[in-house]
Amino acid sequence: MTNFANKKVNPFFDSFGCAIKGIQHVFRNERNFRLHITIAVVVLFFAYYLNFSSIEFAILIIVMSIVFVAEMVNSAIEYTWDKLEPNHHPVVGIIKDTMAGSVLIASLSAVVVGAIIIFRHLI
């Protein structure tokens, strides 16, 4: 398969490059995403220190991933609406608030799951 510049392209591997660019963009530009990553690193350090089982690690990774995905979807929707409706129509505000709420729910759920697992090791 070739693109318009007659350069060989592998769509499968190109999609990884696009995904990595997206993650880098969100990491560089979204403070809350960096905060979530920082908290995740700290939690994983404690999980290692407290000798979590592989199942407990897997559960932590799953809930952390849900938070990361929610934050990235939130950012993508915000970027889209900021471009489509720069005058901030009231409905756009509702959409953005709803997405922020989804990130909050994911984050609070991750905190509860993490606390349940961590406290079990501390008691």
SULPEJO-V841735 format. One record per backbone hydrogen bond with DSSP energy under -1.0 kcal/mol. CO is the residue of the C=O (numbers start at 1). NH is the residue of the N-H. Records with the same first field share a line. If there is no record, write none. Layout:
BEGIN
CO = NH / NH
END
This chain:
BEGIN
1 = 9
3 = 6
7 = 3
10 = 14
11 = 15
13 = 17
14 = 18
15 = 19
16 = 20
17 = 21
18 = 22
19 = 23
20 = 24
21 = 25
22 = 26
23 = 27
24 = 28
25 = 29
26 = 30
30 = 34
31 = 35
32 = 36
33 = 37
34 = 38
35 = 39
36 = 40
37 = 41
38 = 42
39 = 43
40 = 44
41 = 45
42 = 46
43 = 47
44 = 48
45 = 49
46 = 50
47 = 52
48 = 51
53 = 57
54 = 58
55 = 59
56 = 60
57 = 61
58 = 62
59 = 63
60 = 64
61 = 65
62 = 66
63 = 67
64 = 68
65 = 69
66 = 70
67 = 71
68 = 72
69 = 73
70 = 74
71 = 75
72 = 76
73 = 77
74 = 78
75 = 79
76 = 80
77 = 81
78 = 82
79 = 83
80 = 84
81 = 85
85 = 88
89 = 93
90 = 94
91 = 95
92 = 96
93 = 97
94 = 98
95 = 99
96 = 100
97 = 101
98 = 102
99 = 103
100 = 104
101 = 105
102 = 106
103 = 107
104 = 108
105 = 109
106 = 110
107 = 111
108 = 112
109 = 113
110 = 114
111 = 115
112 = 116
113 = 117
114 = 118
115 = 119
116 = 120
118 = 122
119 = 123
END
